[in-house]
Amino acid sequence: MVNSLGINKPVGATRVVVAMSGGVDSSVVAAMLKDEGYDVVGITLQLYDHGAMLAKKGACCAGQDIHDARRVAESIGIPHYVLNYENRFRDAVMEDFVDTYLAGETPIPCVRCNQSVKFRDLLHTARELGADALATGHYVQRKVGAHRVEMHRGADANKDQSYFLFATTQQQLDFLHFPLGGLHKSDTRALAEKYGLAVKDKPDSQDICFVPSGGYAKVIERLRPGAIEPGDIVHIDGRRLGRHEGIIHYTVGQRRGLALGDAESDNAAPLYVVRLDADKNRVIVGPREALEKHRFTIRDINWLGDAPLPESGVEVAVRIRSAHPPKPATLYPRADGMAEIALHAPETGVSPGQACVMYDGARMLGGGWITKDAA
């Protein structure tokens, strides 16, 4: 008997661990599965200092959110456990966040968290608990294709989170389920109301969970005291235009906040951050056209296609920022395990440290990290 999750077991004999962050999405997932009759176990991860973050709103996995997850679990009648993953989170996510910024790149800690702490460590814990599946509140769709389980973009285009899950492996995807993937956020809110969840009106988290009010420089200074150093702002033609207080305050494509005086006068052409030179501690600026990239390299590729990547290349659509729509490109694998992306039309948002995620229509095919040698 195949149940609604596609598992060949009676519903009541199917154990599902739900990753409960304390927000409305994961709470609804737990309530839905419990309502269907599944053996649901809620797990919340404490990822950073519980006390320090108790009053922070819009975070996850600390303080008030742990309390909210516990309340929801109690109200729907499921066991709930809080696992202290602070050390794992610091090593796999926060340290990488700092190192990436100091290397002149722009990190995406949510991808690292999903890749390591949640879909590696938590998934392992779920298996140890005898679970048949791990369910989350992500807005992506899991579909059984002709050859394997596939990940597709969420039905709600404004909530689709496939970009942040590009590093999910096939083995992980086989075990994961995303019950909200076919819903819109308004549907989820309605279900929270239906189930009488205390978090039904809770706002979505916005900022990086461990960065208070966007102040990532303070996080970096705390973890790497003295690592943020001032340096020069230099035009691509070699002219020194000004000084900066640390390359971590800049990202490729940035227009505002350069504070270059006459170089940014009303009569001057607008300047943008073109490149961050961590070795020389320089911010390189230039006109908008200097941002245009036709080709770039990606590393640490995760491929979820049905067949291995052909040496001759494959046509895909690529998303180079989470808010950017996918654009046509050709993916050329390299012998060293990296790959070249050849855009069919130049883009200006190619930034080292960001993810390049590949699609075939709505299906997410995987992705990789944009390297510093973007050309």
ZATI-655062 format. One record per residue (C-alpha): residue in three letters; x, y, z. Coordinates in steps of 0.25 Angstrom, whole numbers, plus 2048, in hexadecimal, padded with zeros to 3 digits. Layout:
ZATI-655062
<marlum "Ala",<X,Y,Z>>
...
//
This chain:
ZATI-655062
<marlum "Met",<800,800,800>>
<marlum "Val",<807,80D,7FB>>
<marlum "Asn",<803,819,804>>
<marlum "Ser",<802,828,801>>
<marlum "Leu",<811,829,802>>
<marlum "Gly",<813,81E,7F8>>
<marlum "Ile",<818,815,803>>
<marlum "Asn",<814,806,802>>
<marlum "Lys",<80F,806,811>>
<marlum "Pro",<801,809,818>>
<marlum "Val",<801,817,81C>>
<marlum "Gly",<800,814,82B>>
<marlum "Ala",<80D,80B,82A>>
<marlum "Thr",<815,816,822>>
<marlum "Arg",<81E,81F,82B>>
<marlum "Val",<821,82D,826>>
<marlum "Val",<82A,836,82D>>
<marlum "Val",<827,845,82A>>
<marlum "Ala",<831,84F,82B>>
<marlum "Met",<82A,85A,834>>
<marlum "Ser",<830,868,834>>
<marlum "Gly",<825,86E,83C>>
<marlum "Gly",<81F,875,82F>>
<marlum "Val",<812,874,829>>
<marlum "Asp",<817,86B,81D>>
<marlum "Ser",<81D,860,825>>
<marlum "Ser",<812,860,82F>>
<marlum "Val",<807,85E,824>>
<marlum "Val",<80F,852,81F>>
<marlum "Ala",<80F,84C,82C>>
<marlum "Ala",<800,84E,82E>>
<marlum "Met",<7FD,849,820>>
<marlum "Leu",<804,83C,822>>
<marlum "Lys",<7FF,83A,830>>
<marlum "Asp",<7F1,83C,82A>>
<marlum "Glu",<7F3,832,81F>>
<marlum "Gly",<7F7,828,82A>>
<marlum "Tyr",<806,827,828>>
<marlum "Asp",<80F,824,834>>
<marlum "Val",<815,832,835>>
<marlum "Val",<821,836,83D>>
<marlum "Gly",<825,844,83E>>
<marlum "Ile",<834,849,83F>>
<marlum "Thr",<839,857,841>>
<marlum "Leu",<847,85A,840>>
<marlum "Gln",<84E,864,849>>
<marlum "Leu",<858,86A,840>>
<marlum "Tyr",<85E,876,848>>
<marlum "Asp",<85D,87C,856>>
<marlum "His",<84F,87A,85B>>
<marlum "Gly",<84F,885,866>>
<marlum "Ala",<856,88F,85D>>
<marlum "Met",<84C,88E,852>>
<marlum "Leu",<83F,88C,85B>>
<marlum "Ala",<83A,89A,858>>
<marlum "Lys",<83E,89A,849>>
<marlum "Lys",<832,89A,840>>
<marlum "Gly",<832,894,832>>
<marlum "Ala",<83D,88A,835>>
<marlum "Cys",<83C,87B,835>>
<marlum "Cys",<842,870,83D>>
<marlum "Ala",<844,878,84A>>
<marlum "Gly",<83D,87E,856>>
<marlum "Gln",<82E,882,853>>
<marlum "Asp",<82E,879,847>>
<marlum "Ile",<832,86C,84F>>
<marlum "His",<827,870,859>>
<marlum "Asp",<81D,871,84E>>
<marlum "Ala",<820,864,847>>
<marlum "Arg",<81F,85D,855>>
<marlum "Arg",<811,864,857>>
<marlum "Val",<80C,85F,849>>
<marlum "Ala",<811,851,84B>>
<marlum "Glu",<80A,850,859>>
<marlum "Ser",<7FD,856,852>>
<marlum "Ile",<7FC,84C,847>>
<marlum "Gly",<801,840,850>>
<marlum "Ile",<80E,83C,84B>>
<marlum "Pro",<81B,839,852>>
<marlum "His",<825,845,850>>
<marlum "Tyr",<834,845,852>>
<marlum "Val",<83E,850,852>>
<marlum "Leu",<84C,84D,84E>>
<marlum "Asn",<858,856,851>>
<marlum "Tyr",<860,857,844>>
<marlum "Glu",<867,864,847>>
<marlum "Asn",<875,85F,845>>
<marlum "Arg",<871,858,838>>
<marlum "Phe",<86A,865,833>>
<marlum "Arg",<876,86E,837>>
<marlum "Asp",<880,865,830>>
<marlum "Ala",<878,862,823>>
<marlum "Val",<871,86F,821>>
<marlum "Met",<876,87B,82A>>
<marlum "Glu",<885,878,828>>
<marlum "Asp",<882,876,819>>
<marlum "Phe",<87A,883,819>>
<marlum "Val",<886,88B,81E>>
<marlum "Asp",<890,884,816>>
<marlum "Thr",<888,887,809>>
<marlum "Tyr",<887,896,80C>>
<marlum "Leu",<895,898,80F>>
<marlum "Ala",<899,891,802>>
<marlum "Gly",<892,89B,7FB>>
<marlum "Glu",<885,893,7F8>>
<marlum "Thr",<877,894,7FB>>
<marlum "Pro",<872,888,803>>
<marlum "Ile",<864,881,804>>
<marlum "Pro",<864,87B,812>>
<marlum "Cys",<855,876,810>>
<marlum "Val",<85B,86C,805>>
<marlum "Arg",<866,868,80E>>
<marlum "Cys",<85C,865,81A>>
<marlum "Asn",<853,85D,811>>
<marlum "Gln",<85F,856,80B>>
<marlum "Ser",<866,852,818>>
<marlum "Val",<85E,853,825>>
<marlum "Lys",<850,851,820>>
<marlum "Phe",<851,847,814>>
<marlum "Arg",<85D,840,819>>
<marlum "Asp",<85D,840,828>>
<marlum "Leu",<84E,841,82B>>
<marlum "Leu",<84B,836,820>>
<marlum "His",<855,82D,827>>
<marlum "Thr",<84E,82F,834>>
<marlum "Ala",<841,82C,82E>>
<marlum "Arg",<845,81F,828>>
<marlum "Glu",<84B,81B,836>>
<marlum "Leu",<83D,81E,83C>>
<marlum "Gly",<837,814,832>>
<marlum "Ala",<830,81E,829>>
<marlum "Asp",<82C,81B,81B>>
<marlum "Ala",<82D,829,817>>
<marlum "Leu",<831,837,81B>>
<marlum "Ala",<827,842,817>>
<marlum "Thr",<82A,851,817>>
<marlum "Gly",<822,85E,814>>
<marlum "His",<82A,862,808>>
<marlum "Tyr",<823,867,7FC>>
<marlum "Val",<828,85D,7F1>>
<marlum "Gln",<821,851,7EB>>
<marlum "Arg",<826,843,7EC>>
<marlum "Lys",<821,83B,7E0>>
<marlum "Val",<824,82C,7DC>>
<marlum "Gly",<829,82D,7CD>>
<marlum "Ala",<82C,822,7C3>>
<marlum "His",<83A,81F,7C8>>
<marlum "Arg",<83B,825,7D6>>
<marlum "Val",<835,82E,7E1>>
<marlum "Glu",<835,83D,7DC>>
<marlum "Met",<835,84A,7E2>>
<marlum "His",<82C,855,7DB>>
<marlum "Arg",<82A,863,7DF>>
<marlum "Gly",<81F,867,7E8>>
<marlum "Ala",<811,86A,7E3>>
<marlum "Asp",<812,878,7EA>>
<marlum "Ala",<81C,87F,7E1>>
<marlum "Asn",<81E,889,7EC>>
<marlum "Lys",<821,87F,7F6>>
<marlum "Asp",<829,875,7EE>>
<marlum "Gln",<835,870,7F6>>
<marlum "Ser",<83C,867,7EB>>
<marlum "Tyr",<848,870,7EA>>
<marlum "Phe",<84B,86E,7F8>>
<marlum "Leu",<84A,85F,7F7>>
<marlum "Phe",<853,85D,7EB>>
<marlum "Ala",<85D,855,7F3>>
<marlum "Thr",<853,84A,7F7>>
<marlum "Thr",<859,83D,7F3>>
<marlum "Gln",<851,832,7EC>>
<marlum "Gln",<852,829,7F8>>
<marlum "Gln",<84C,834,801>>
<marlum "Leu",<841,838,7F8>>
<marlum "Asp",<83C,829,7F8>>
<marlum "Phe",<83A,82B,807>>
<marlum "Leu",<835,839,807>>
<marlum "His",<827,83E,805>>
<marlum "Phe",<821,84C,803>>
<marlum "Pro",<812,84C,806>>
<marlum "Leu",<811,85B,803>>
<marlum "Gly",<817,85B,7F6>>
<marlum "Gly",<80A,85B,7EE>>
<marlum "Leu",<804,866,7F7>>
<marlum "His",<804,875,7F7>>
<marlum "Lys",<807,87C,804>>
<marlum "Ser",<7F9,881,806>>
<marlum "Asp",<7F5,872,806>>
<marlum "Thr",<7FF,86F,811>>
<marlum "Arg",<7FA,87A,819>>
<marlum "Ala",<7EB,875,817>>
<marlum "Leu",<7F0,867,81C>>
<marlum "Ala",<7F7,86D,828>>
<marlum "Glu",<7E9,874,82B>>
<marlum "Lys",<7E2,867,829>>
<marlum "Tyr",<7EB,85F,833>>
<marlum "Gly",<7EA,86A,83D>>
<marlum "Leu",<7F9,86C,83D>>
<marlum "Ala",<7FF,877,847>>
<marlum "Val",<809,87B,83C>>
<marlum "Lys",<7FE,87D,831>>
<marlum "Asp",<801,88C,830>>
<marlum "Lys",<810,88C,833>>
<marlum "Pro",<818,894,828>>
<marlum "Asp",<822,88D,81F>>
<marlum "Ser",<830,88E,823>>
<marlum "Gln",<838,898,81A>>
<marlum "Asp",<846,899,81F>>
<marlum "Ile",<851,88F,820>>
<marlum "Cys",<84E,888,82D>>
<marlum "Phe",<85B,88A,834>>
<marlum "Val",<85D,899,830>>
<marlum "Pro",<856,8A3,838>>
<marlum "Ser",<84F,8AE,830>>
<marlum "Gly",<858,8AC,824>>
<marlum "Gly",<865,8AF,82C>>
<marlum "Tyr",<86D,8A4,826>>
<marlum "Ala",<87A,8AC,828>>
<marlum "Lys",<878,8AB,837>>
<marlum "Val",<877,89C,835>>
<marlum "Ile",<884,89B,82D>>
<marlum "Glu",<88B,8A4,837>>
<marlum "Arg",<887,89B,843>>
<marlum "Leu",<88C,88F,83C>>
<marlum "Arg",<898,895,835>>
<marlum "Pro",<89D,8A0,83E>>
<marlum "Gly",<8A5,8AA,836>>
<marlum "Ala",<8A3,8A3,829>>
<marlum "Ile",<89B,8AF,823>>
<marlum "Glu",<8A5,8B9,81D>>
<marlum "Pro",<8A4,8C6,815>>
<marlum "Gly",<8AA,8C7,807>>
<marlum "Asp",<8A9,8CD,7F9>>
<marlum "Ile",<89D,8CF,7F0>>
<marlum "Val",<8A3,8CE,7E2>>
<marlum "His",<89D,8D1,7D4>>
<marlum "Ile",<89F,8C6,7CA>>
<marlum "Asp",<8A9,8CF,7C2>>
<marlum "Gly",<8B2,8CF,7CE>>
<marlum "Arg",<8AE,8DD,7D5>>
<marlum "Arg",<8AD,8DD,7E4>>
<marlum "Leu",<89F,8E4,7E7>>
<marlum "Gly",<89E,8E2,7F6>>
<marlum "Arg",<89F,8D9,802>>
<marlum "His",<896,8CF,808>>
<marlum "Glu",<894,8CA,816>>
<marlum "Gly",<894,8BB,812>>
<marlum "Ile",<891,8B3,806>>
<marlum "Ile",<886,8AC,80E>>
<marlum "His",<87D,8B8,80C>>
<marlum "Tyr",<87D,8B6,7FD>>
<marlum "Thr",<877,8AD,7F3>>
<marlum "Val",<879,8AB,7E4>>
<marlum "Gly",<86E,8B4,7DD>>
<marlum "Gln",<86D,8BE,7E9>>
<marlum "Arg",<86A,8CC,7E4>>
<marlum "Arg",<866,8D3,7F1>>
<marlum "Gly",<86F,8D7,7FD>>
<marlum "Leu",<87C,8D8,7F6>>
<marlum "Ala",<87F,8E6,7FB>>
<marlum "Leu",<888,8EA,7F0>>
<marlum "Gly",<886,8F9,7F0>>
<marlum "Asp",<889,8FF,7E2>>
<marlum "Ala",<88A,8F2,7DC>>
<marlum "Glu",<87B,8F0,7DE>>
<marlum "Ser",<877,8FF,7DB>>
<marlum "Asp",<86A,901,7D3>>
<marlum "Asn",<873,903,7C6>>
<marlum "Ala",<87A,8F6,7C8>>
<marlum "Ala",<876,8E8,7C3>>
<marlum "Pro",<870,8E0,7CE>>
<marlum "Leu",<87B,8D6,7D4>>
<marlum "Tyr",<878,8C8,7D9>>
<marlum "Val",<880,8BE,7E1>>
<marlum "Val",<886,8B5,7D6>>
<marlum "Arg",<88F,8AC,7DE>>
<marlum "Leu",<894,8AA,7EC>>
<marlum "Asp",<8A3,8A7,7ED>>
<marlum "Ala",<8A5,8A1,7FA>>
<marlum "Asp",<8B4,89E,7F8>>
<marlum "Lys",<8B7,8AD,7F7>>
<marlum "Asn",<8AB,8B2,7FF>>
<marlum "Arg",<8A6,8BA,7F4>>
<marlum "Val",<898,8BD,7EF>>
<marlum "Ile",<898,8BE,7E0>>
<marlum "Val",<88D,8C7,7DA>>
<marlum "Gly",<889,8CB,7CB>>
<marlum "Pro",<87D,8CE,7C2>>
<marlum "Arg",<871,8C5,7C1>>
<marlum "Glu",<876,8BE,7B4>>
<marlum "Ala",<882,8B9,7BC>>
<marlum "Leu",<879,8B0,7C4>>
<marlum "Glu",<874,8A9,7B8>>
<marlum "Lys",<878,89A,7B7>>
<marlum "His",<877,890,7AC>>
<marlum "Arg",<87E,884,7B3>>
<marlum "Phe",<881,880,7C1>>
<marlum "Thr",<886,874,7C9>>
<marlum "Ile",<87F,86C,7D3>>
<marlum "Arg",<884,862,7DE>>
<marlum "Asp",<87F,858,7E7>>
<marlum "Ile",<874,854,7DD>>
<marlum "Asn",<868,84C,7E1>>
<marlum "Trp",<861,846,7D5>>
<marlum "Leu",<853,840,7D7>>
<marlum "Gly",<851,83D,7C8>>
<marlum "Asp",<84D,82F,7C3>>
<marlum "Ala",<85A,82D,7BC>>
<marlum "Pro",<868,831,7BE>>
<marlum "Leu",<86C,83F,7B8>>
<marlum "Pro",<871,83D,7AA>>
<marlum "Glu",<87E,842,7A6>>
<marlum "Ser",<878,849,79A>>
<marlum "Gly",<870,852,7A4>>
<marlum "Val",<861,853,7A7>>
<marlum "Glu",<857,85E,7A5>>
<marlum "Val",<851,863,7B3>>
<marlum "Ala",<84B,86F,7B9>>
<marlum "Val",<854,875,7C4>>
<marlum "Arg",<850,87E,7D0>>
<marlum "Ile",<85C,886,7D5>>
<marlum "Arg",<855,88D,7E0>>
<marlum "Ser",<849,888,7E8>>
<marlum "Ala",<840,894,7E3>>
<marlum "His",<844,893,7D5>>
<marlum "Pro",<83C,88B,7CB>>
<marlum "Pro",<843,87F,7C4>>
<marlum "Lys",<84A,883,7B7>>
<marlum "Pro",<84F,87A,7AB>>
<marlum "Ala",<85D,874,7AC>>
<marlum "Thr",<866,869,7A8>>
<marlum "Leu",<86D,860,7B3>>
<marlum "Tyr",<87A,85B,7AF>>
<marlum "Pro",<880,851,7B9>>
<marlum "Arg",<88F,851,7BB>>
<marlum "Ala",<899,845,7BE>>
<marlum "Asp",<89C,84C,7CC>>
<marlum "Gly",<88E,84A,7D1>>
<marlum "Met",<88B,859,7CE>>
<marlum "Ala",<882,85E,7C3>>
<marlum "Glu",<881,86A,7BA>>
<marlum "Ile",<874,872,7B8>>
<marlum "Ala",<872,879,7AB>>
<marlum "Leu",<867,883,7AB>>
<marlum "His",<85F,885,79F>>
<marlum "Ala",<85E,893,7A2>>
<marlum "Pro",<867,89B,7AC>>
<marlum "Glu",<863,89D,7BB>>
<marlum "Thr",<867,8A7,7C5>>
<marlum "Gly",<864,8A0,7D2>>
<marlum "Val",<86F,895,7D1>>
<marlum "Ser",<876,896,7DF>>
<marlum "Pro",<880,88C,7E5>>
<marlum "Gly",<87B,885,7F1>>
<marlum "Gln",<86C,885,7EC>>
<marlum "Ala",<866,878,7E6>>
<marlum "Cys",<863,875,7D8>>
<marlum "Val",<857,86C,7D7>>
<marlum "Met",<853,864,7CB>>
<marlum "Tyr",<845,861,7C6>>
<marlum "Asp",<83D,85A,7BB>>
<marlum "Gly",<830,861,7BB>>
<marlum "Ala",<82B,860,7C9>>
<marlum "Arg",<834,855,7CD>>
<marlum "Met",<840,858,7D5>>
<marlum "Leu",<84D,851,7D0>>
<marlum "Gly",<857,855,7DA>>
<marlum "Gly",<861,860,7DA>>
<marlum "Gly",<86F,864,7DF>>
<marlum "Trp",<876,870,7E5>>
<marlum "Ile",<87B,87B,7DD>>
<marlum "Thr",<88A,87D,7DE>>
<marlum "Lys",<893,889,7DF>>
<marlum "Asp",<898,887,7D1>>
<marlum "Ala",<88B,88B,7CA>>
<marlum "Ala",<88F,891,7BD>>
//
